[in-house]
Amino acid sequence: MTKKISQLTLDIYPFTGKGESCYEHYQDDGESFDYRSGSYNLYDFILKRSGNLIEINISKTREAYGEKYQSFKFIINGIKPLEFFVDGQTGKIENDDD
């Protein structure tokens, strides 16, 4: 039986300076061949950086698998964020001394 994952954790190592990078994440049940008939979700993550500002945009480009992530956790390495916004609202920041 597949363990349901409700939170997707992404370990991010942002580049310095200015630029953009992207990542496409594929989600299915991890066991069956149902993806062959289209039963999967696709998420696009776009990271943009300009100086001290880092912006992460998430979009679901395909929703054909019944399970969805309830939350996303970003571990941003090499910087300590001062503010974090999700859809214009202040988000939760947990700082790790490491």
FIROLUM-590111 format. One line per field, with one value per residue: chain; residue number from 1; x, y, z of N, C-alpha, C, O in turn; residue in three letters. Coordinates in nm, 2 decimals, padded with zeros to 4 digits. Example, Ala and Ser with C-alpha at 12.3 -4.5 7.8 and 13.67 -1.06 7.14 Angstrom:
2
kette = A, A
nr = 1, 2
n_xx = 01.32, 01.28
n_yy = -00.57, -00.22
n_zz = 00.78, 00.71
ca_xx = 01.23, 01.37
ca_yy = -00.45, -00.11
ca_zz = 00.78, 00.71
c_xx = 01.32, 01.29
c_yy = -00.33, 00.00
c_zz = 00.78, 00.79
o_xx = 01.42, 01.34
o_yy = -00.33, 00.11
o_zz = 00.85, 00.80
rest = ala, ser
This chain:
98
kette = A, A, A, A, A, A, A, A, A, A, A, A, A, A, A, A, A, A, A, A, A, A, A, A, A, A, A, A, A, A, A, A, A, A, A, A, A, A, A, A, A, A, A, A, A, A, A, A, A, A, A, A, A, A, A, A, A, A, A, A, A, A, A, A, A, A, A, A, A, A, A, A, A, A, A, A, A, A, A, A, A, A, A, A, A, A, A, A, A, A, A, A, A, A, A, A, A, A
nr = 1, 2, 3, 4, 5, 6, 7, 8, 9, 10, 11, 12, 13, 14, 15, 16, 17, 18, 19, 20, 21, 22, 23, 24, 25, 26, 27, 28, 29, 30, 31, 32, 33, 34, 35, 36, 37, 38, 39, 40, 41, 42, 43, 44, 45, 46, 47, 48, 49, 50, 51, 52, 53, 54, 55, 56, 57, 58, 59, 60, 61, 62, 63, 64, 65, 66, 67, 68, 69, 70, 71, 72, 73, 74, 75, 76, 77, 78, 79, 80, 81, 82, 83, 84, 85, 86, 87, 88, 89, 90, 91, 92, 93, 94, 95, 96, 97, 98
n_xx = 00.08, 00.05, 00.21, 00.06, 00.14, 00.12, 00.25, 00.47, 00.82, 01.07, 01.41, 01.60, 01.85, 01.94, 02.05, 02.30, 02.28, 02.09, 01.82, 01.65, 01.50, 01.36, 01.14, 00.98, 00.74, 00.63, 00.35, 00.22, 00.07, 00.29, 00.31, 00.13, 00.05, -00.11, -00.06, 00.00, -00.25, -00.30, -00.33, -00.21, -00.05, 00.09, 00.32, 00.45, 00.73, 00.87, 01.15, 01.25, 01.50, 01.62, 01.86, 01.82, 01.56, 01.36, 01.15, 00.90, 00.70, 00.42, 00.25, -00.02, -00.01, -00.13, -00.40, -00.49, -00.48, -00.61, -00.51, -00.38, -00.13, -00.13, 00.02, 00.32, 00.66, 00.95, 01.29, 01.52, 01.84, 02.14, 02.06, 01.89, 01.57, 01.39, 01.13, 00.82, 00.59, 00.27, 00.05, 00.02, -00.01, 00.14, 00.36, 00.46, 00.77, 01.05, 01.34, 01.66, 01.95, 02.16
n_yy = -00.12, 00.22, 00.49, 00.79, 01.11, 01.42, 01.66, 01.83, 01.85, 02.07, 02.11, 02.38, 02.55, 02.85, 03.04, 03.30, 03.65, 03.76, 03.60, 03.31, 03.00, 02.67, 02.40, 02.09, 01.90, 01.57, 01.38, 01.08, 00.76, 00.60, 00.32, 00.17, 00.13, 00.33, 00.58, 00.57, 00.58, 00.84, 00.92, 01.13, 01.41, 01.73, 01.97, 02.29, 02.47, 02.78, 02.97, 03.29, 03.52, 03.83, 04.02, 04.05, 03.95, 03.67, 03.48, 03.24, 03.07, 02.86, 02.64, 02.43, 02.22, 02.00, 01.81, 01.52, 01.31, 01.17, 01.23, 01.51, 01.75, 01.88, 02.08, 02.28, 02.27, 02.46, 02.44, 02.67, 02.71, 02.86, 03.12, 03.35, 03.41, 03.72, 03.79, 03.63, 03.56, 03.43, 03.42, 03.69, 03.71, 03.71, 03.45, 03.15, 03.13, 02.93, 02.92, 02.77, 02.72, 02.61
n_zz = 00.00, -00.08, 00.08, 00.17, 00.07, 00.20, 00.21, 00.01, 00.00, -00.09, -00.15, -00.18, -00.35, -00.41, -00.68, -00.72, -00.76, -01.04, -01.21, -01.34, -01.27, -01.33, -01.24, -01.30, -01.15, -01.10, -01.01, -00.91, -00.82, -00.77, -00.78, -00.95, -01.31, -01.39, -01.47, -01.74, -01.86, -01.81, -01.54, -01.35, -01.19, -01.26, -01.16, -01.19, -01.10, -01.06, -01.00, -00.93, -00.91, -00.79, -00.68, -00.34, -00.34, -00.37, -00.56, -00.57, -00.78, -00.82, -01.02, -01.11, -01.37, -01.47, -01.37, -01.29, -01.13, -00.84, -00.57, -00.39, -00.30, 00.02, 00.13, 00.08, 00.14, 00.16, 00.17, 00.19, 00.11, 00.22, 00.26, 00.48, 00.51, 00.55, 00.52, 00.41, 00.17, 00.08, -00.18, -00.14, 00.13, 00.46, 00.52, 00.70, 00.86, 00.94, 01.10, 01.07, 01.25, 01.10
ca_xx = 00.00, 00.13, 00.20, 00.01, 00.23, 00.04, 00.33, 00.59, 00.93, 01.17, 01.54, 01.63, 01.98, 01.92, 02.17, 02.33, 02.25, 01.96, 01.79, 01.53, 01.52, 01.23, 01.14, 00.85, 00.73, 00.54, 00.30, 00.13, 00.06, 00.42, 00.30, 00.06, 00.08, -00.23, 00.00, -00.01, -00.38, -00.31, -00.36, -00.10, -00.05, 00.21, 00.34, 00.56, 00.79, 00.96, 01.22, 01.31, 01.58, 01.67, 01.92, 01.77, 01.43, 01.34, 01.01, 00.87, 00.57, 00.37, 00.12, -00.05, -00.04, -00.22, -00.47, -00.57, -00.46, -00.69, -00.44, -00.31, -00.05, -00.20, 00.11, 00.45, 00.77, 01.07, 01.41, 01.60, 01.98, 02.24, 02.01, 01.80, 01.47, 01.33, 00.98, 00.78, 00.45, 00.20, -00.06, 00.01, -00.03, 00.26, 00.37, 00.54, 00.92, 01.12, 01.49, 01.74, 02.08, 02.25
ca_yy = 00.00, 00.34, 00.59, 00.91, 01.22, 01.54, 01.78, 01.82, 01.93, 02.10, 02.16, 02.48, 02.62, 02.96, 03.10, 03.43, 03.75, 03.77, 03.50, 03.23, 02.85, 02.60, 02.25, 02.03, 01.79, 01.47, 01.31, 00.97, 00.67, 00.54, 00.18, 00.11, 00.18, 00.42, 00.70, 00.54, 00.63, 00.98, 00.95, 01.19, 01.55, 01.80, 02.10, 02.37, 02.56, 02.88, 03.05, 03.41, 03.60, 03.96, 04.07, 03.98, 03.90, 03.54, 03.46, 03.10, 03.05, 02.72, 02.62, 02.29, 02.22, 01.89, 01.75, 01.40, 01.21, 01.21, 01.28, 01.64, 01.79, 01.98, 02.19, 02.28, 02.32, 02.50, 02.46, 02.75, 02.70, 02.97, 03.26, 03.35, 03.50, 03.81, 03.79, 03.53, 03.58, 03.33, 03.48, 03.83, 03.71, 03.66, 03.30, 03.10, 03.11, 02.86, 02.93, 02.66, 02.78, 02.55
ca_zz = 00.00, -00.09, 00.18, 00.11, 00.10, 00.20, 00.20, -00.08, 00.05, -00.19, -00.10, -00.28, -00.34, -00.50, -00.75, -00.68, -00.87, -01.10, -01.30, -01.33, -01.30, -01.32, -01.21, -01.32, -01.05, -01.15, -00.90, -00.93, -00.70, -00.74, -00.78, -01.07, -01.44, -01.42, -01.54, -01.88, -01.90, -01.78, -01.40, -01.28, -01.17, -01.29, -01.10, -01.24, -01.00, -01.12, -00.91, -00.99, -00.81, -00.83, -00.56, -00.22, -00.36, -00.43, -00.58, -00.62, -00.84, -00.83, -01.09, -01.14, -01.52, -01.50, -01.25, -01.33, -01.03, -00.73, -00.46, -00.41, -00.19, 00.11, 00.16, 00.03, 00.23, 00.09, 00.25, 00.11, 00.16, 00.19, 00.29, 00.59, 00.47, 00.65, 00.50, 00.32, 00.14, 00.00, -00.23, -00.08, 00.28, 00.53, 00.54, 00.82, 00.84, 01.04, 01.07, 01.13, 01.26, 01.00
c_xx = 00.09, 00.10, 00.16, 00.10, 00.15, 00.12, 00.45, 00.70, 01.03, 01.29, 01.59, 01.77, 01.98, 02.05, 02.19, 02.30, 02.11, 01.94, 01.67, 01.56, 01.38, 01.25, 01.00, 00.85, 00.61, 00.49, 00.20, 00.13, 00.19, 00.42, 00.24, 00.11, -00.04, -00.18, -00.01, -00.15, -00.41, -00.34, -00.24, -00.12, 00.08, 00.21, 00.46, 00.60, 00.88, 01.01, 01.28, 01.38, 01.63, 01.73, 01.88, 01.63, 01.43, 01.19, 00.99, 00.72, 00.54, 00.25, 00.10, -00.10, -00.12, -00.27, -00.56, -00.55, -00.53, -00.63, -00.37, -00.23, -00.13, -00.12, 00.24, 00.55, 00.89, 01.18, 01.50, 01.74, 02.06, 02.19, 01.92, 01.69, 01.42, 01.18, 00.95, 00.63, 00.40, 00.07, -00.09, 00.00, 00.11, 00.26, 00.46, 00.68, 00.97, 01.26, 01.56, 01.88, 02.18, 02.21
c_yy = 00.12, 00.44, 00.73, 01.03, 01.35, 01.66, 01.75, 01.91, 01.95, 02.16, 02.25, 02.54, 02.73, 03.01, 03.24, 03.53, 03.75, 03.66, 03.42, 03.08, 02.79, 02.45, 02.20, 01.90, 01.70, 01.40, 01.20, 00.88, 00.59, 00.38, 00.12, 00.17, 00.27, 00.54, 00.69, 00.59, 00.77, 01.02, 01.00, 01.34, 01.61, 01.93, 02.16, 02.47, 02.65, 02.96, 03.16, 03.48, 03.73, 04.02, 03.99, 03.93, 03.77, 03.52, 03.32, 03.10, 02.91, 02.73, 02.47, 02.29, 02.10, 01.83, 01.64, 01.28, 01.26, 01.27, 01.42, 01.66, 01.89, 02.10, 02.17, 02.33, 02.34, 02.52, 02.54, 02.76, 02.82, 03.11, 03.24, 03.46, 03.59, 03.81, 03.68, 03.55, 03.47, 03.40, 03.62, 03.83, 03.66, 03.52, 03.27, 03.08, 03.03, 02.86, 02.83, 02.73, 02.72, 02.60
c_zz = 00.00, 00.03, 00.12, 00.16, 00.09, 00.18, 00.11, -00.02, -00.06, -00.12, -00.21, -00.25, -00.45, -00.56, -00.70, -00.79, -00.91, -01.20, -01.27, -01.35, -01.28, -01.30, -01.23, -01.23, -01.10, -01.03, -00.95, -00.81, -00.68, -00.75, -00.91, -01.20, -01.48, -01.49, -01.69, -01.94, -01.86, -01.63, -01.33, -01.28, -01.21, -01.23, -01.16, -01.13, -01.07, -01.01, -00.98, -00.88, -00.87, -00.70, -00.44, -00.23, -00.43, -00.44, -00.63, -00.66, -00.86, -00.92, -01.12, -01.29, -01.56, -01.37, -01.29, -01.24, -00.90, -00.61, -00.49, -00.28, -00.11, 00.13, 00.09, 00.13, 00.15, 00.19, 00.16, 00.18, 00.13, 00.22, 00.41, 00.55, 00.59, 00.64, 00.40, 00.30, 00.05, -00.05, -00.16, 00.07, 00.34, 00.55, 00.66, 00.78, 00.96, 01.01, 01.14, 01.14, 01.16, 00.87
o_xx = 00.19, -00.01, 00.23, 00.13, 00.10, 00.07, 00.53, 00.67, 01.08, 01.28, 01.63, 01.80, 02.02, 02.15, 02.09, 02.30, 02.02, 02.03, 01.59, 01.64, 01.29, 01.35, 00.90, 00.93, 00.50, 00.57, 00.11, 00.19, 00.21, 00.52, 00.29, 00.20, -00.05, -00.26, -00.02, -00.15, -00.52, -00.36, -00.17, -00.20, 00.19, 00.11, 00.56, 00.52, 00.97, 00.94, 01.36, 01.34, 01.68, 01.65, 01.90, 01.59, 01.48, 01.12, 01.06, 00.64, 00.62, 00.15, 00.20, -00.20, -00.18, -00.20, -00.67, -00.60, -00.51, -00.69, -00.32, -00.26, -00.20, -00.17, 00.27, 00.52, 00.94, 01.17, 01.56, 01.76, 02.05, 02.27, 01.86, 01.71, 01.41, 01.11, 01.03, 00.55, 00.47, -00.01, -00.20, 00.00, 00.18, 00.16, 00.52, 00.71, 00.95, 01.31, 01.53, 01.93, 02.28, 02.27
o_yy = 00.13, 00.46, 00.77, 01.04, 01.38, 01.77, 01.65, 02.03, 01.85, 02.27, 02.21, 02.59, 02.71, 03.01, 03.30, 03.49, 03.75, 03.62, 03.46, 03.05, 02.85, 02.39, 02.27, 01.82, 01.75, 01.35, 01.23, 00.91, 00.54, 00.32, 00.02, 00.26, 00.30, 00.61, 00.79, 00.63, 00.82, 01.13, 00.92, 01.40, 01.54, 02.01, 02.10, 02.54, 02.60, 03.03, 03.15, 03.49, 03.73, 04.07, 03.87, 03.86, 03.76, 03.52, 03.28, 03.12, 02.83, 02.80, 02.40, 02.34, 02.10, 01.82, 01.65, 01.17, 01.37, 01.36, 01.44, 01.61, 01.98, 02.21, 02.06, 02.43, 02.26, 02.60, 02.49, 02.82, 02.88, 03.20, 03.13, 03.58, 03.55, 03.83, 03.64, 03.57, 03.42, 03.44, 03.65, 03.94, 03.58, 03.46, 03.36, 03.01, 03.07, 02.82, 02.80, 02.78, 02.79, 02.57
o_zz = 00.07, 00.07, 00.02, 00.28, -00.02, 00.14, 00.13, -00.01, -00.12, -00.06, -00.31, -00.14, -00.56, -00.49, -00.64, -00.91, -00.83, -01.28, -01.18, -01.44, -01.22, -01.32, -01.19, -01.24, -01.13, -00.94, -01.03, -00.71, -00.57, -00.73, -00.96, -01.20, -01.60, -01.56, -01.76, -02.06, -01.87, -01.60, -01.26, -01.35, -01.19, -01.24, -01.18, -01.08, -01.14, -00.94, -01.08, -00.76, -00.99, -00.62, -00.44, -00.14, -00.54, -00.34, -00.73, -00.58, -00.92, -00.90, -01.15, -01.33, -01.67, -01.28, -01.32, -01.27, -00.87, -00.54, -00.60, -00.18, -00.17, 00.16, 00.04, 00.20, 00.08, 00.28, 00.06, 00.29, 00.02, 00.22, 00.43, 00.55, 00.70, 00.74, 00.32, 00.39, -00.04, 00.04, -00.13, 00.13, 00.28, 00.61, 00.72, 00.68, 01.08, 00.90, 01.26, 01.04, 01.13, 00.77
rest = met, thr, lys, lys, ile, ser, gln, leu, thr, leu, asp, ile, tyr, pro, phe, thr, gly, lys, gly, glu, ser, cys, tyr, glu, his, tyr, gln, asp, asp, gly, glu, ser, phe, asp, tyr, arg, ser, gly, ser, tyr, asn, leu, tyr, asp, phe, ile, leu, lys, arg, ser, gly, asn, leu, ile, glu, ile, asn, ile, ser, lys, thr, arg, glu, ala, tyr, gly, glu, lys, tyr, gln, ser, phe, lys, phe, ile, ile, asn, gly, ile, lys, pro, leu, glu, phe, phe, val, asp, gly, gln, thr, gly, lys, ile, glu, asn, asp, asp, asp
